[in-house]
Amino acid sequence: MKIAIVTINEPSLDASKRLLKYLDGYECCIFNKTLKDAGFYKFDKIDDILLKLWSEYDAIIFIMATGAVIRKIAPHLKNKATDPAVLVMSLDLKRVIPLLSGHLGGANELSDELSKKIDGCINFVTTASDQTKRFSFDMFAKKYGYAITNLDALAEVSNTIINKKVVQVVSYPPIIEQIKGFEGYRDENFVFFMPDDLSQLNAVISTIYITPQKLPLKTLQIHPKNIVLGLGMNRDTPKKEIANAIKRFLYEHGLNFTQIEKLASFSAKSDEVGLLEYAKEQKLALEFYDEDAINSLTQEFSPSQATKFFNIKGVAEPASLLASKNKTLFLNKRIYGAVTVAASF
């Protein structure tokens, strides 16, 4: 994390120097009115440096009046997904307020760290989920590195949980277990559904979808990023046909190429020139699994010609499952000419 400390007078500059020892391990720069040196940036007016602070730093700690900070940063506010963490501290470093981007930006975590390191420092957290110790979906997504879609819907979901009401979560068993193990989880707030159970959803209850796919819905969505594509193909299928099949598969299922962690296939495909060339060109890891590994899986897979020719349960589906972290096949195979594609995470 890159941190800017902003001061406006000598007492706050002295405070910032004392603060530095509690920020060991972070890249810090002190913005002040008098000192220009390594790690110290001199300015005349705060307005002159705010654009630089907003675009170049992950967190900004102001040692000055909270009201003045609010007036100065207001024109630069965009949204909670991109705004830096903003904290305000007292001159004696005994009070810290995570003012902006408490969750996704990391202001709450940084203020908590400082309050624990500085003797007698009080962390004045104002986010309701932290005060009530309730589950927070944005912090959940941040911990696991998941992307968020329709962030504007988060407030309604968070307030529902804070008000001790129920939200519906549509996801898969590994994700559901992650939710149940996350800080603030309480059974009373959650009803879980698998993607095959959508007909059972209550239309008047807030719903969160946690799936790699981006769905054409306005509700809050959280997306695991690292997916594995399982690939099957006819002998001597060219690279271009493989590339086109993958593009179509991603487009049709609301996935992005950047989500692909690796490719996987059956060991008999390990000498397929088109597949090897594609993986190399796209800089994607490529894993192969033999007959024993594939047939050791207990899941049922879509009917496959591979059973007839190689005596295995399949290629695209089992290979993607074997290579995935969460062992969850979320998209069964689709056939595009000579290429078969499936996806797991």
Salt bridges, closest charged atoms under 4 A:
ASP47 OD2 - LYS72 NZ 3.30
GLU56 OE1 - LYS52 NZ 2.88
GLU109 OE1 - LYS142 NZ 2.68
ASP112 OD2 - LYS116 NZ 3.04
GLU113 OE2 - LYS117 NZ 2.84
ASP130 OD2 - HIS103 NE2 2.60
ASP138 OD2 - HIS103 ND1 2.96
GLU188 OE2 - ARG134 NH1 3.42
GLU252 OE2 - ARG248 NH2 3.27
GLU252 OE1 - ARG334 NH1 3.27
ASP271 OD1 - ARG235 NH1 2.97
GLU272 OE2 - ARG235 NH1 3.04
GLU281 OE1 - LYS239 NZ 2.72
GLU287 OE2 - LYS262 NZ 2.99
